[in-house]
Amino acid sequence: FEALAAALGADVTFTGYLPYPVMAAYLAASDIVVNSVVRRAPQSIVSKIGDYLASGTPMVNTCLSAEFCRKVEADGFGVNVEPEDETALADALERLLGDPALCAEMARRGRAVAEAEFDRPVSYRRIIGMADALLGVTREGEPC
């Protein structure tokens, strides 16, 4: 990819691993984020999805998880494309870059989902509450 970018004179930065705050700044400064996975990948990384949504940036999703594809569509924070389909990915990127209003709406929706569902202190309390309910105990440890 580096050789191709150089040959094309593309304005691309290959960063490698970055400290979390720097990575988050890159995401927030991006026009679009791509949840890129290979076809055989069983799932995406939830914390990565949360970071992408928190960036307030529209997402192109290539993960085949039916549950996550439905979420992308229902919550309106991005578009789904088949993994490893370069043409579909390029078409999605081109369509989004050509529609700033749609990108702004997707970014707003993604950020709202991140705040509601991926804020760890909030979501962890919700998970603990579900576990407590399944176990039949109250928060104080008393039976329901």
C-alpha positions as CSV (number, residue, x, y, z in Angstrom):
1,F,0.0,0.0,0.0
2,E,2.8,2.4,0.8
3,A,4.4,1.8,-2.7
4,L,1.0,2.3,-4.4
5,A,0.3,5.5,-2.4
6,A,3.8,6.8,-3.4
7,A,3.2,5.9,-7.1
8,L,-0.1,7.7,-7.1
9,G,1.1,10.7,-5.2
10,A,-1.7,10.1,-2.7
11,D,-1.9,12.1,0.5
12,V,-1.8,9.1,2.8
13,T,-0.3,8.6,6.2
14,F,0.5,5.1,7.4
15,T,0.7,5.4,11.1
16,G,1.0,1.9,12.5
17,Y,0.0,1.6,16.1
18,L,-0.7,4.9,17.9
19,P,-1.3,5.9,21.5
20,Y,-5.0,5.9,22.2
21,P,-5.4,9.7,22.3
22,V,-3.6,10.2,19.0
23,M,-5.7,7.4,17.4
24,A,-8.9,9.0,18.7
25,A,-7.8,12.4,17.2
26,Y,-7.2,10.8,13.8
27,L,-10.7,9.2,13.9
28,A,-12.4,12.5,14.9
29,A,-10.5,14.3,12.1
30,S,-11.5,11.7,9.5
31,D,-14.2,12.2,6.9
32,I,-15.3,8.6,7.1
33,V,-14.3,5.6,9.2
34,V,-14.3,2.0,7.7
35,N,-15.0,-1.0,9.9
36,S,-12.9,-3.2,7.7
37,V,-12.9,-6.9,8.2
38,V,-12.1,-9.9,5.9
39,R,-15.0,-12.1,4.9
40,R,-14.0,-15.0,7.2
41,A,-13.7,-12.8,10.3
42,P,-16.3,-13.9,12.8
43,Q,-16.9,-10.5,14.3
44,S,-15.6,-7.0,14.7
45,I,-14.1,-5.7,17.9
46,V,-16.7,-4.0,20.1
47,S,-14.4,-1.4,21.6
48,K,-13.3,-0.4,18.0
49,I,-16.9,0.1,17.0
50,G,-17.4,2.3,20.1
51,D,-14.4,4.4,19.2
52,Y,-15.5,4.8,15.7
53,L,-19.0,5.9,16.8
54,A,-17.7,8.2,19.4
55,S,-15.6,10.0,16.8
56,G,-18.7,11.5,15.3
57,T,-17.8,10.2,11.9
58,P,-20.0,8.3,9.4
59,M,-19.1,4.6,9.1
60,V,-18.7,2.2,6.2
61,N,-19.2,-1.3,7.7
62,T,-17.8,-4.4,6.0
63,C,-18.6,-6.8,8.9
64,L,-21.1,-9.6,8.0
65,S,-22.6,-9.8,11.4
66,A,-26.4,-9.7,10.7
67,E,-27.0,-8.1,14.1
68,F,-24.5,-5.3,13.5
69,C,-25.6,-4.8,9.9
70,R,-29.2,-4.3,11.1
71,K,-27.9,-1.8,13.8
72,V,-26.0,0.2,11.1
73,E,-29.2,0.5,9.1
74,A,-31.7,1.0,11.9
75,D,-29.6,3.5,13.8
76,G,-28.5,5.3,10.6
77,F,-24.9,5.9,11.4
78,G,-23.4,4.4,8.3
79,V,-23.7,2.0,5.4
80,N,-23.0,-1.7,4.9
81,V,-20.9,-3.1,2.1
82,E,-19.8,-6.7,1.4
83,P,-16.3,-7.4,2.8
84,E,-13.5,-7.6,0.3
85,D,-15.6,-5.9,-2.4
86,E,-13.3,-3.1,-3.4
87,T,-15.8,-1.6,-5.9
88,A,-18.7,-1.5,-3.4
89,L,-16.4,0.1,-0.8
90,A,-15.2,2.7,-3.3
91,D,-18.8,3.4,-4.4
92,A,-19.9,3.8,-0.8
93,L,-17.0,6.2,0.0
94,E,-17.7,8.2,-3.1
95,R,-21.4,8.4,-2.4
96,L,-20.8,9.6,1.2
97,L,-18.1,12.1,0.3
98,G,-20.6,13.6,-2.3
99,D,-23.3,14.1,0.3
100,P,-22.1,16.2,3.2
101,A,-25.6,16.5,4.7
102,L,-26.0,12.7,4.9
103,C,-22.5,12.4,6.4
104,A,-23.4,15.0,9.0
105,E,-26.6,13.2,9.9
106,M,-24.8,9.8,10.1
107,A,-22.1,11.4,12.3
108,R,-24.7,12.9,14.7
109,R,-26.5,9.5,14.9
110,G,-23.3,7.6,15.5
111,R,-22.2,9.9,18.3
112,A,-25.6,9.5,19.9
113,V,-25.4,5.7,19.8
114,A,-21.9,5.9,21.3
115,E,-23.1,8.0,24.2
116,A,-26.2,5.8,24.8
117,E,-24.7,2.4,24.3
118,F,-20.9,2.5,24.3
119,D,-20.1,4.7,27.3
120,R,-18.5,2.1,29.5
121,P,-19.6,3.4,33.0
122,V,-23.2,3.5,31.7
123,S,-23.2,0.3,29.7
124,Y,-21.3,-1.7,32.5
125,R,-24.0,-0.6,35.0
126,R,-26.7,-1.8,32.6
127,I,-24.9,-5.2,32.2
128,I,-24.6,-5.6,36.0
129,G,-28.3,-4.8,36.4
130,M,-29.2,-7.5,33.8
131,A,-27.0,-10.0,35.6
132,D,-28.5,-9.1,39.0
133,A,-32.0,-9.5,37.5
134,L,-31.1,-12.9,36.1
135,L,-29.6,-13.9,39.5
136,G,-32.6,-12.6,41.4
137,V,-30.6,-10.1,43.6
138,T,-31.0,-6.4,44.2
139,R,-28.0,-4.0,43.9
140,E,-27.6,-4.3,47.7
141,G,-27.2,-8.1,47.3
142,E,-30.6,-8.9,48.7
143,P,-32.9,-11.4,47.0
144,C,-35.6,-9.8,44.8
